[in-house]
């Protein structure tokens, strides 16, 4: 279809679900009645490459370099790959589930080097169902083909990134510019053929390229280069996560041989203004821009002269996935990390609860930039409106909230609204491990469809957590992760090593904390990242406060974000990488907790100073979070049936009531005296989640004390304790 604006994501991001930037922009443009369409060129290139026709052409490519034994094997088995590729891709798209039995039979897929480790992984996948095991085997099969492509066709190929090296820390544009001056690669030819066909159909006036990661940068420039050469009438703009963080001090004019504009931060208003300028032929001096780089008189200038404010989150519209090939994405299982598996397996609609971060203090984070600094939550009812809209349009009820850190209070309101509307959805998000996540709140989130959360434990050291300004302690993290786990919500922890001034002892102690958290069963997934210093974080802006020295103060003309630095401690943190990751891999599978920490490293480390029962004591600490009078009291169960009877003891008789409840798994009863039972039945109806009016703990207490005394005695009685287990929540 023809459209004034065409937005793309260049190769490559995820295989299982579209990166949401273009869907967000299309949703906004819908509110302005600006015609727009979109494409994820990454998945389209993958589907062309990994097809019978694509592999046939691939195996016909001549190459003078000698083949490795692995490449020779794949080449020799090319007929087997050609026979199976289309069926495997259809299976990974969810269209051919019965193929799982054949894939698991061990004589269907051709096997090269990626299958060599399969026997070692059998213990990890032993309990996996047939569908999941088949997905994993099919993923290894695709990775074998990928290895062949990297060796024989294009060394820059990667499933979720392309030529990433050219985009990482590219202070100078020289290397990328040189690569673009050479002829298109094999992958480029596929990309350009798809782009050419789409441009001829859409005929846009403005071509938008979203570049979320360094691995998208090269292909973004290739697309822009082809448009400039073949359709100079089309204006081209780049936006997205990469320019937002890396290109804020751009000054190399050669970039604008490819792009007309580069916009920063929220794209809605900048793109609306670009569209207006392009479609309204007025003198250039009458054009206004929002956070936009462009070329004027041969020099790069940054224009931010529009007086209009950015749009509020309530006004940006619902993401629109129309024209993306939602039924063509492929689910893979690459690794045994449960949270990473969620990222790569299944289709997720992406939404945001709040723009920016409500905490906004972590010293390693880009808190000086608008995408973190400007915090603006969306009303819960509007979020659920968007959920219903996307569910209806995409047929998918899985939602990934891509917040920097979802606010607990908003998560509570979101969960209440989802349950009130009786929606069956599945969702997960990123959080901070703060004390607001009580047992009851976690139970509510689970009831609304929350299946997982990820959060930054970072460095499991209270001194470093304070230096990071994380606002949490290790004991608090333990309690919160326990609350999520007890509710049946999976917990993934981001872990960091090599933070400025971190000592070897603190790294060892951090590993011991992580070991104990996994042994206690309150963490199910994690990943170690080595600290990286960025220009827009407090550490990057004020390195002297954190005991590090920048290696250079020179600002490049292209990308400027990652900063090389020297830690005054002189410690080589790189050497810890393998041991930390290997130990975590084992902990995630519930084994090797009895290993000495020294066993994970091939160099001498100090003994941990953390008591062996540190986390256990933190979890058993009876200091529960106090109930505030303003806390909300909600009943998420159903209506009880009442049966009255008389009880006698020592000549005295009194009326009793037995209340019978049915939840999804079982039937249970509670017994009270008649007066308390009738009050309880009435109050449960009033505090039922189906009601808009929400009662506070103080209001419930006051309701009780209108008729009876000793509320606390009743509240902590056996009937109430039973109901607390089945959905009487204090939030």
N, C-alpha and C positions, 0 to 999 in steps of 0.2 A: 504494500500500500504506500501511496505517496504521503510524505509528511514534511513539515517545515524543519523539524529537528530529528536527527538520527543519533542515538546514543549507543555506544558500544563499550563492552569490557574486552580488552585484547587478551590474547593467550598469555599465561594460563592462570586460572585460580582453582577453585574446587571442581571436582568432577561430579559431585553428587547433588549440588544445588547452586543456583546462580548467585554470584556476588550481588548484593542488593542495591548498589549505588544507582544504577540506571533505573531500577524499578521505583526508587524513592523520587528521582527526578521526574520520571514520567507521571507518577501520581500527582506531583505538584503541578506540572504543566497542564494536566487535565483540569485542574481548578481554574486555570487561566484560559481555557479553551484554545490552547496552542497545540496544534497537531504534532504528535511525536511518536516515534517507534523506537525499538531497541533490539539489540542482539548481543548474545554472549558468544563472541567469535572463538573463545577457547574451547567450549564443548563442541562447537561445529567443526573445528579443525581436528579435534581428537576423533570424532565420529567418522570423518573422512579418512583420516590416517589409519584408524583401527577398523578397517572394513576389508572385505575380500578384495575389492578393487584397489583400495589403498595399499594393502600389503603386497598385492601382485606387482604394483608399480615400484614399491619399496625394494623388493627383492631383485628387480631388474636394474637397479642403479649400480653402475660400475664404480669401482673404487680401487685405486692402485695400491693402497696400503694393505699389508698382509693381515689376514683375519686371525683373531685369537681362536683358540680351540672352542670357546663358547659360541663365538659368532659362526664358526664353521658348522657347529652342531645345529644351530637355529636355521642356518641357510640350507643345510641338508634336509631338515624337516619342514621345509617351507610348504609342501603340499598339505601336511597335517595342520599347519597354522591357517592356511587358506580354507581348509575344510571346516575348521572349528570357529573362526573368529566371529562371524556374524551371529552364530548361536550363542557364543559366550557374551557378547555385548548385549544381546536381547535379554539374556538371563540377568545380567547386572542392571538392566533397566527395569527389572521386575516383570518382564513380559513372558518369561519362559521358565517358571519355577520348577517344572518337572525335570529340567536338565540337571538339577542339583544331584540327583541320584547317579547320573552318568559321570558328572565331573568328579564325584567322590569315589568312583569305581577304580581309579588309579590307572586306567588304560585309555582314557579319552583324550586328555590334554597332552600335547607334547611338552616335555620337561627339560629345561636347561638349568643354568647355575642357580637361579633363585630357589629352586626346589631342593637344593643340597642341604639346607638347614631345616628341612621339614621334619625330619625325625627328631631333631633336638627340640622342636616346638610342639611335638605331639602332646607332651605333658601339659602344655599351656592351653591347647585347644581340645584336650581330651573330652571335656564336658560339652563341647560346642555342638549345636544341632546341625543337621545335614545342610540346611540352607546357608548357615554361617560358615561352615567348613568349606562349602563349595565356593562361596564368595571369596574366602581367603585364597583358595587354590587358583581361582580365576584371576585374582589380583596378582599372584606370583607369575602366572602365565603372561599377563600384560606387562609386568615389570621385566620379564625376559625379553619381550619384543622391544621394550624401551631401551634395554641395555644394547640391543643390536643397533637401534637407531643412533644412540649416543656414539657407539664405536664406529659404525660404518657410514652414517648419513650426516648427523649434525651433533657435535659435541655439546651444544648448548641446550639440547632438549631436556625437558623435565615435565612430569605430569602436571604439577601445580605451579610451575614457574618456567620461564624461558629466558635464557641469556641473563640470568639473575646477576651474575658477576659484573655485568656492564652497568647495572643500576646501583650496586652497593657501594656506598661511600665514594661516589663519583664526583669528587670535588672539581675535577676538570671534565669538560665535555669532549675532550680530544678522542679518547678511546671509543666512545659510543659514536662520535661523528665519523671516525675512521671506519668503523664496522658498517655504518649506513652508506658509506661511499662505495662499498663493494657490492657485487651483485647479490640478488636475493638468494637466501638459502633454500634448501628443499622445503622446509617448513614454511618459509616465507611465501613460496609459490602457491602452496595450498591456501594459506591465509588470504593472499591477494585475490585468488580466483573467487573465493567466497565473498570477499568484500566487494569486488567488482560487480558481481551479480546483484548484491543488495543495493549498492549505490544506484544502479540502473533502474531498479524498481522504486526506491524511495525518493530519489532526486531531492535531497534535503538542501536547505539554504545554510543550515548550521550543523556541523558534525561534531559531536561531543565524544571525547575519549576519557573514560574513567581509568585512572592508574592507581589502584590501591596499594600495590607492592612493587619492590624493585624488579621482581620477576615479570612484571607486565610492561616495563618501560621500553625495552627494545622494540617489542611488537607494536607498541603505541606509536613510536616514531616511524616504523615501517609503514603502518597504515596511513599516517599523516603524509609521509613522503609520496606514497602512491596517489593519494587524493590531490596533492599539490601539483603533481606532474600531469594528471589526467583530468582533473576537474578543478581548475584554479578558481572557478566562480564560487566554490563552496568554502565558507569560512570554517576554521577548525579551532576547537578549544580543548585544552586539557584541564582536568580537575581530579580530585580524589586524594586518598591518603598519602601517596608519595609526594606530590607537589606541596600538600599541606604541611608536611614536616621537613622535606628536603630542599625545596626550591624557594624558600622565603627570601633568600638574598640573591636570586638569579640575576646575572648581568651579562651572560654570553649571548651576543646578538645572533649567533648561528642557530640557536634554538628556534628562532622565528623564521628560518627557512622552511620549517616544518609546521609550525603552529602560528595562528594569528593571535591567540589569546591563551593565557594560563590563569585560571582563577583559583583563589585560596579559600579554605574553610567552607562554611555552608554554601551550597551551590545555587539555591533557589533564586535569590535576588540577582546575583551576578549573571546567571544564565538568562533570566527574564530581561535584563537590561541589554545583554548582547543581542538577544532576539529582536528587541525593539530597535536597536541601532542598525541592525542589518536590514530590517523590513521597512524602516522609515528613512527614505533618502534625504537626510538633512546634512548640512555641513559637518565635517568631522569635529569641529570645535564645539558643536552643540551636543555631542555625545557625552553621556555620563556613564561611569563604571563603578563597580563595587569590587574591591580587592582583586584587581585584574592587572596582570603584566601584559604589555604589548610593545610593539616597536614603533617609535616616533622619531623621525629624522635620523634613522640608522642606529638609534640607541634604545636600550631596554628601559622602559619607564613603568612605574607602578602607579596605577590610577585607582583612587578610592574617593572620588569626588561626588558620588551620588549621596544626597542627603537622606534618602529613605532608609528606614531601619529594616533589619532582617525580619523575616516572617516568624511569627510565633509558631511553636510546634503544633498547636491546635489548628493552624491554617495551612499546613503544608500538604494536606491530603493523605490518602491511604496509598501505600506503595502499590504499583500496578505492574504485574508480571506479564501482561498481555504481550504476545509475539515472542516470548522466550520459550524455548522448546522444553517445557516442564516434564514431558513424558520421555525425554531422551537422555536425561542425566543418568549417570551410572554410579551405583553404590559399590564401594570397594571396602575391603578390610585389610589394611596394610600391616598394622602392628597391633600388639596385644594391649596397648594402653586403652582402657575403657572410654575415657573422655575423647581421646583422639579418634577412636572408632566412631563416636557420635558425630564428630565433625565431618567424617568422610563417608558415612553410611546413612542413607535416607535423605529425603527431601525436606528442607526446613524453610518455612516462610520467615523472613527476617523482619523484625519490628524493633522499635525503641520505646522504652518506658520513659526515659528522661534524656534530654540532651546534656552532655557534659557529665561531670562527676560531682556529687553532693559533698564529697570529702575534700578533694582537690588539694591535698597537702603532701602527698608522697614525693620525696625528694628525688627519686630516680625518674619520675614521670614528667611528661611535657605539660606541666600545669600552667605554663605561661601562654599556651595556645588556646584559641577559642573552643576547640572541640572538647577540651577538658574544662577550661576555665568558666565558660558560660553554662551555668546549670539551669535547666528549665524542664520540669517534669510535665508529662501529659496526663490529663485527667483520666482516671481509671475507666470511666464509662466510655470515653472516646477510644481508649486502647482496645476495649472489648468490642466496640463497634467495628474497629479496623480488623480485629480477629475474625468476626463474623463475615465481614466483607471479603477478606482474603480466603477464608474457608470456602465460601460459596463460589468464588471465582476460580480458585486453583484446585479445589477438591482435596486439598491437603490440610490436615488438622494438626500438623506439627509446627511449633513456633520456637524460633531461637531469638531471644531478646538480646540485641548486640550492645547493650549498655556498657559503659566503662565500669560502672558499679550500680546495680539496680538498688533503689532506695527501699529499705525494709517496709516503711509505712505505705508506700505506693504498691509494693508487692502484696501487702495485706489487702488493700482495697481492690486490687486487680483480682486476687483470688476470690474474695467475697462476691465480686460482680460476675465472675465466670460461673461460680456455683449457683448464684441466684438465677442466672439465665439458663441453667441446666445444659451447659455446653460440654461436650466430650472433646477436650483438647489435650495435647501433650506439649509441654514447654520446659525450657531451661534457660539459664542466664548466668551472668557474672555478678558476684557480690563482694562485699567486704565481710570478714568474719567478726561481726560486732554483736554485742550482747543482746541487741533487739531481737535476734533470732532465737526466741525461746522455744521450748518444746511444743507449746500450743501453736505458735505461728508456723513452725515447720510442719505440724500435722495439717494445718489449714492449707498451706501451699501444696502439700501432697494431695489433699482432697480435690484441689482445683486442677490437678494434672501436671504439677511440677515433678520432673523426674531426676533432675541433676542441677547442681550449682558448681561453679568454678570460682575460686577466690585466691587472692595472693597471701599466702603465708610468708612468702619471700624468704627471709632469713630467720630461722627458728632460734633467735637470740633476742632476749628482751632489750639488751643494750643497743643492738643494731636496729631493732624495730622502732626504738625511740629515736634513733638517729635518722631513720627513714621517715619518721613522723607518720607511722602507719596507724597509730591510734588503737592498737590492739596489743595484747600480751599472748604468750604461748599458751598459758592456762586458759585464757578466754577462747582462743582458737579451738583448743581441745574440747571445751564444753559445747561450743556452737557446732562443731563438726559432729559431735556425738548426738546433738539434737536432730540434725538433718538425717544422720544415719539411722537413728531409732525410728524416724518417720518414714524410712524407706526411700530417701532421696540420696542419690549418689553424690559424693563430694570429690572434686578434683582440686588439688592445690598447686598453684604456681610457686616454684621454689627458686631461690636465687643464691648464687655463690659469687664471691669476688667483689662484694660491695666495698667501697673505699674504707680503709682501716680495718677490714675484717681480718682477724688473725687466723692462723692455722688451727688453733685451739677452738675458735668459734665455728669454723667450718666443720670440724669433727663433732663438736657438741650439737650443731645444727642437724647433722646426719643422725645422731643418736635420738634427737627429738622426733625426727621423721620416722625413724625405725619404730619408736614406741607408739606413735600415732597409728601406724599401719598395724602393728601387733595388737593394739587395742581395738582394731576394727573400725575406727572412726574416720579413716581416710580410705578411699578405694582407688584413687588415681592421683598421679602427680607428674610433674615434669621439672627438671632442673634447667634453669637458664643461667648463663654467665652474664654478670652485670655488664651493660654497655652504657657509656656516657653519651648523652645527647645534648645538643646545643640549647634546647628549650626547657631543660629540667633545672631545678635548683643546683644540682651537682655540677651541671655544665656551665651554669651562669656564675656560680660562686664556688669554684673548685677549692679555693684555699680554706673554706670552712669545713671541707670534708677530707682534707689530707691528701689531695691529689694535685698533680701539676699537668697542665695541658702540654702536649708535645709541640704543638704549633699554634700560633694565633692567626695564621694566614687564612683568610676567608676565600674559598674557591669561587669560581664564576658560575658554577653549576649547582651541584647538590651540596648542601651543608647541614648535616644533622649529627651523624656519628662523629665523635671526637676521640682521637688517640690521646692517651694520657698515661702518666706514670704514677703508680700508687707508692706513697712514701714508705710503706712497709717493705717494699721490695719483694713481696711474695709473688711467686708464679702460680696464679690461680688456675691456669690451664691444666696443670698436671692432675687436678682433682676431678676433671670432667668425666673420664672413663669410669672411675670407681664410684662416683656418685650416681651415675646413670645405671651402671650395672647392678648396684645394690638396690636401687629403686625398682628396677625391672623385676627383681626377685621378690621384694616386699609386696609389690602389687599382686603377686600370685600366692601370697600367704606362706612363703617359705624363707628359710635362711635367717630367721630372726635370732637364732642362737649363734650365728657367726660373730666372731670378733670383728670390730670395725676395721682393724688392721688388715683383715683378710681381703678387703676390697681394693687395697692399694698395693702397688709394688715398690713403695718407698715408705720410709718410717714415718708414722704419725703419732702424736701424743695420745694417751688414754683419755677417754671422755671424762669430763667432770660432772656430767649430769647423773643424778641418782637413777638407778635402774627402774624405780617405781614412780618417777616424776609425773608422767602423764596419768598413770593409774590413780595417784593421789589427787590430781587435779579433777579427774572425772568423778571421784568419790566424795569430793568436797561438798558437804551438804548445804553450802551457801547458795541457795537458788535465788534467781532474780526475783525481787520483791514484786508483789502485785500492787500496781498503782490504783488509786480510787478512780482514775480516769480511763483505766484499761477497758476495752470493749469485751463484753461477754456475748458469745455467739453459740447457738446450738445448731450443729450441722446434721443432726440425726433426724429421724422421723417422729411422727406422733405416736404416743403410747396408747395401748388399750388398758383400761383399769378394771380390776376385779377386787371388790370389797369383801372383807371378812372380819370376824371378831376374834380378838385374842384375849385369853384369860390367864391370870396368874395370881395365886393367893387370894382368890375371891374377888379380885378386881377384873373388870373387863373394859376393853377399849376397842374402838374401831380402827382397822388398818386398811391399807390399800396396797395391792401388788400391781406395779406398772410394768407391762411387757413391751419391749422394744425389739424391732427387727433391723439389723444392719445388713450389709451386703453378704457377710459371711456367717452370721449366727443370730440366734435369738437369745435375749437375756432379760432378766427381771430385776427390779429393785423394790424393796418394801419400806414403807414409812407409815407413820400414823396418818389418819384420814386428812387432818387439816394440812399437814405438811405436804402430803401427796397431791391434794387438790391445788395447793399453791404452786407446787412444782410443775404440775401439768399446765397450769395457766401461764407460768413464767416461761416455760419452754416454748409455748406457742408465741409468746411475745418476743423472745430473743431468737426465734427461728431465723435462719439465714435468709429465708424467703421474704422477710419483712425489710422494708427500706429503713425503718427506724432502728437505730442501734442503741442498745442499753449499755451504760457503763457499769462497772463493778459497784460503784457507789449507789447508782440508781437501783440495781438489783437488791442491794442490801436494804435500801430504804423501803422498797416494795415489801420485803419480808417483814421488816420491823413495824409495818402498819398493822399487821395482824398477830405477829408472834415476837418472841424474844430470842436472844442468843443466836444471832445469825452465824457468827463464826463457828459455834458448836455444830450447827447444821451443815455449814459449808464444808467442814472437814470431816463429815460423817461418812459412813460406808456407802450409802446410796449415791452421794455426790461424787465420791472418789470413783465409783463404778462408771458414772456418766462421764467423768473426766477422761476415762479411757476410751469412750465411744463417741466423742465428738462435742463435749461441752468444753468450749475453749475460752480462755481468757487472753485477750490479745492486746 
